[in-house]
Amino acid sequence: MHRKAVRYVTRSTAAAAGSIATAATSVAAAALAASIIFSPAADVSSRLDGVQADLARAVQLNQITEEQASRFEAKIAARILGEA
């Protein structure tokens, strides 16, 4: 095979592999988005439990104070309960 032919085959094969990888990534992203959109919404109690756990972790890491956590939790709880 001539050098030009080998280069052409190599480049076209690499381009095709890149296209396939891009398509696979797009399909995976679409599947993830669909699973998020069509998953059932979490119930109020599990949402509040998650907020409490996140705020407790933030207090442990000294990112916020306990007072800040309790005020923020009250605000979030009011919003979540208002949606329900």
C-alpha positions in Angstrom: 0.0 0.0 0.0 1.2 3.5 -0.7 2.0 5.9 2.1 -0.8 8.3 1.1 -3.3 5.4 1.1 -2.2 4.3 4.5 -2.4 7.9 5.9 -5.9 8.2 4.4 -7.1 5.0 5.9 -5.6 5.9 9.3 -7.2 9.4 9.3 -10.6 8.2 8.1 -10.6 5.4 10.7 -9.7 7.9 13.5 -12.4 10.3 12.3 -15.0 7.5 12.2 -14.0 6.4 15.7 -14.3 9.9 17.0 -17.8 10.2 15.5 -18.9 7.0 17.1 -17.6 8.1 20.4 -19.4 11.4 20.1 -22.6 9.7 19.2 -22.3 7.3 22.1 -21.7 10.2 24.5 -24.8 12.0 23.2 -26.9 8.9 23.6 -25.7 8.4 27.2 -26.4 12.0 28.0 -29.9 11.8 26.5 -30.6 8.6 28.5 -29.5 10.3 31.7 -31.6 13.3 31.1 -34.6 11.2 30.3 -34.2 9.2 33.5 -34.0 12.4 35.6 -37.0 14.0 33.8 -39.2 10.9 34.1 -38.2 9.8 37.6 -40.9 10.4 40.2 -40.4 13.5 42.4 -39.2 12.8 45.9 -41.8 13.1 48.6 -41.7 16.0 51.0 -40.3 14.1 53.9 -37.4 12.6 52.0 -36.6 16.1 50.6 -36.6 17.6 54.1 -34.4 14.7 55.3 -31.9 15.4 52.6 -31.9 19.1 53.4 -31.3 18.3 57.1 -28.5 15.9 56.3 -26.8 18.4 54.0 -27.0 21.2 56.6 -25.7 18.9 59.4 -22.7 18.1 57.2 -22.1 21.8 56.5 -22.2 22.5 60.2 -19.7 19.6 60.9 -17.4 21.1 58.3 -17.7 24.5 59.9 -19.0 26.0 56.7 -22.1 27.4 58.5 -23.1 27.8 62.1 -26.0 25.9 63.7 -28.1 29.1 63.8 -27.6 29.6 60.1 -28.5 26.0 59.4 -31.7 26.2 61.4 -32.8 29.5 59.7 -32.0 28.1 56.2 -33.8 24.8 57.0 -36.9 26.8 58.1 -36.9 28.8 54.8 -36.4 25.6 52.7 -39.1 23.7 54.6 -41.6 26.6 54.0 -40.8 26.5 50.3 -41.1 22.7 50.0 -44.3 22.6 52.1 -45.7 25.4 50.0 -45.1 23.4 46.8 -46.9 20.3 48.2 
